[in-house]
Amino acid sequence: MKKYAIITDSSSDLNEFFRTKYDIECICTRFFHEGVEYDADPDWKSFSLKEFYDYLRAGNRITTSQISNATCVKTFEKYLEQGYDILSISCTGALSSTVNVCYQTRDLLKEKYPDSKIICIDGCISSAGLGILCIRASELRAQGKTIEETAQWVEENKKFINQEGTVDKLSYLKQAGRVSAPAAFFGGLLNIKPLIISDIHGYNVSIEKVKGRMTSLIRTAERVAENYTKDDLPDIFIHHTDCEEDALILKQEILNRVDVKPDDIHIGNINAAIGASVGPGMIGVYFYGREVTYDSKA
């Protein structure tokens, strides 16, 4: 079987441990802080996580950019020149243009490398949900599955990757243009917390509203229990934007309701590109579960 590389972007939130363990390549999206451009790397090596979120808490804005065509071409060619095929799994196209850059790179390189296969997939989810798809793709590769067989699994199973989450303050979503100013104002006044899922297209949508932070964490855990299916993908990922104490509370609430081992629940950080939009205090839970059927465009 011909070797193939698995390539994703930093929206997958796969830190160095997971990237090394599963041999996954990661291309970084970018963000701008006071006119200086930085990698939105999953390990937060290019910029201090605490400084990043404190800057947002002070009322400042951070803008982001997709991966560049040049960087994508360089990364793909690094493997193509070594005789690898490429399986690229990208952040949902509903929220990011990264997958389009990968499509363009595929089309640009297919004539130069006619004997190589380049398969690009829209993961239809972000953060650790995308990471789960990449980890499973790596496991299938290790089992001897061909690039086509692995790509088929990803396409057929991405609809089973669930996201359940909440944000602490609507003001950051207002600043990013995700909610209206009146909704943010009255939501803050009434201490309203939206529960957010990823729909079938990969859009983040609010499907419930509750009052109070603790209530939102408990209800998130309840929704995880309602939708989690263990199967052969038992791991649950809780990723957050600088609110680890709440993430630990949520982990315990999930353990109280779900038949899962404590070591199978992983807590990690959400990357800067997503964090710039949702602000500090966002928590997302990602897992393999019931088929996602909610269509916000219907």
ABEGO torsion letter per residue (X at the ends): XBBBBBBBBAAAGBBAAAAAAAGBBBBBBBBBBGGBBBBBBAAGAABBAAAAAAAAAAGBBBBBBBBBAAAAAAAAAAAAAAGBBBBBBBBBAAABAAAAAAAAAAAAAAAABAABBBBBBBAGBBEAAAAAAAAAAAAAAAAGBBAAAAAAAAAAAAAABBBBBBBABAAAAAAAGABBAAAAAAAAAAGBBBBBBBBAAGBBBBABBBBEAAAAAAAAAAAAAAABBAEABABBBBBBBGBAAAAAAAAAAAAAABBBBAAABBBBBBBAAAAAAAEBGBBBBBBBBBBBABBAAX
